[in-house]
Amino acid sequence: MNTLKIYKYQLFLYMFIVLFTIQNALFLRFNASFKFYKEIVEFIFIISVLTVFISVIMLIVQAVKSINRDKVNWKEITYLLVNLILYYFVVISSLILSTQFPHLPYSY
């Protein structure tokens, strides 16, 4: 897999997590009436936590590869910078999702 494809997949995953968190925060009261919504939020939270831990390593490796090339590919550098910024939004989203449903019975 080339580096540009990995950047695009990361960008898609980051945007999905951030947009889901925004949607969840805006419509939590409406969505909480959905039967399996708590499980969906917990699943997305697990994905976001795994993404945070794995992306640290991937972004470092990608940055080293992109910067240390003989020929500078500005498209890769642009994707790298956008993904670095979105990475911090994913960290914030992960923290927000972790507080959505406390582990108390009958809590919304």
N, C-alpha and C positions, 0 to 999 in steps of 0.2 A: 504494500500500500504506500502510495506516495504521501508526502507531507501535507500537500494541499487537501487531500481527501480527509486526512485525520483532522485538520483544522476545521473543515466544514462540518464533520460529524460532531466535533466538540462544540462548535458554535450552535448547531441545532439542539444538542442536549442542554447546553447552558440556557438558551432562550426558552426551551420547554419548561425547565425548572423555574426560571424567573417568572415567566408568564403564568404558570400554574399557581405560583405563590401569590401573585397579584390577584388573580381570579379568586383564589381561596380567601384572601383577606377581604375582598370587596363583597363577596356573596356567601360568606360563611353561614350566616343565619338561614339563608334560603337553602343552601346545599346540605346543611346538617340534617334536614328532614329526609334526605335520600338514604335508603336503607344501608348501603355499603360504603357510604362516603368516608367514614372514619378509616376503613381499611385502605381505601384509595389514597388518602392523605398519608397514612403510615407507610404505604408502599413507595410513594413519591419521596417521602422523607428518607427512607432507606436508600433509594437511588441517589438522592442528593448527597447523603453522607459518603457513600461509596465514590461518587463523582469527585467530591472535595478531596478525599484522600488519594485517589488515583491520579487526579489532574495535577497535583503538585509535582509529582515525578514526571508526568508526561510533558508538562509545560517547561520544566527545566531542561529536559532532554531536547525538546523541540527548539527551545531558544538557543541552546548551544549549537545544534546542527544548523539552524538558520543563520546565525550570526557568523559562524566560523567557515562559511563557504567562500570559495574564491570569487564567485560571481554573486552579487547581492540580488536576491529576488524580492522586490518590494511588495509583491502580492503576499508572499509568505510572512514578511515582517508586519504587514498590515493586519493579517489574520491573527498573528501572534499577539499584537497589542490589543486588538479587540477581545480576543479570548482571555487575556490577562485581566482586562477590566471586568468582563463578564464573570470571571472566576470569583471575584470578590462579591459580586451580586449573588452568586450561587451560595457562597458562604453565609451571607446575610439571609438568604431565602431558607437555607437549611436551619438556621437558628429560629426563624419565624415559624417554620413548619413544626419544629420540635415543641413549640408552646401552644399549638392550636387545640389539641385535645389532651387535657391532663388525664392521668390514669386513675381517675376516680369514677366510681359507678354513677351512671345517670348524669354525666357532665356534658355540657355542650359548650 
